């Protein structure tokens, strides 16, 4: 897949300041305030920057962490895993494979069947709700 090439000026024009801070500067939204933290709507979660489909709501679960959490991605090639040792911690950052947007982190304390918890900033996502007639 070809990477989406957008310069920083264009990202600043396309995104809100909050989206830019999280997605492009790797900031983190505060826990329990994101729009998708307590969302139970069915559908597919897309990258807010490039619209790449990333997560299916069927894998979303309440982790109690304050951020939307998923136990799997739509497909492995949609999300990059990057070692992150910032802030004196060892974590694995997750980014959108298509545009390099920072999404959050993945931890190995999730539910079965994967045992993973993709902990994602709500502001980095856009939910495309499923058709209610499906």
Secondary structure, 3 states (H helix, E strand, C coil): CCCCCCCHHHHHHHCCHHHHHHHCCCCCCCCCCCCCCCCCCCEEEEECCCCCEEEEHHHEECCCCCCEEECCCCCHHHEEEEEECHHHCCEEEEEECCCCCEEEEEECCCCCCCCCEEEECHHHEEEEECCCCC
